[in-house]
Every structure is written in structure tokens, then in C-alpha cells.
Amino acid sequence: MKHPVDAHVGKRVRHRRWMVGMTQQQLADKVGIKFQQIQKYETGMNRVSASRLWEIAAALEVPIAYFFDGIEAASAQTEPAQGDYLADKEALELVRSYYAIPEPQRRRLFDLARVLSEAA
């Protein structure tokens, strides 16, 4: 049975990896392990040791604290939150694409999305 903290850390690893556009294989290569181990970390089936988490944080260019952000809220829940949009790969790809757009066009796209959502 996986521990909620392990699941949360794994989810944060996966989210960050997606946000930077890195594959499991690329992350595994950077930290010197097999991609299957990254899969196990991301699902929370295997715990990430402190030294490995240090290496993953360096590879993903985030502080170690990043992996524990929101842990209090996550550990209080027994099920994934409805509306946890960052758990959706498509949503993460959309966010990544959004921030790749130059600022003036991004602002206009944001305004359009707001108007469309209000009209729905």
C-alpha cells in the first residue's frame, strides 16, 4: 500500500517533468537510473530516497521543497480532488503551450478564454 506522502511526491515529480517537457527516460538518464524506476516513483509505488530526491530536484531545476508543496491538503484527502487540473496531462500541456506564447498574444488569449468561459 502506498503512503500518501510518497504518492504526493511522485505526483509532483510527474507534474514538473511534464512542465519542462522531459520524458521519463530523459529524467532517468540525468539521475542515473532506469525509466521504470521513475515510473514507480511517479505512481508512489516506490519511495524516493533523500539523495535521489536531491538528484531529481537538480535535474528538474526546482528546490526540494517543491515536491512537498501542498502536502497538508493532499494528506487530508483520501481521494484525488475533483478539479485537480494539474493531474491531467492535457491540462499541463496546455499550460506549457500557453507560457510559450509571447506576452501580448498570451494576454489576448487569456481574455478570450475568460469571455468564452463566462458565455458557457
Beta strands, then each sheet from edge to edge (+ up, - down):
end
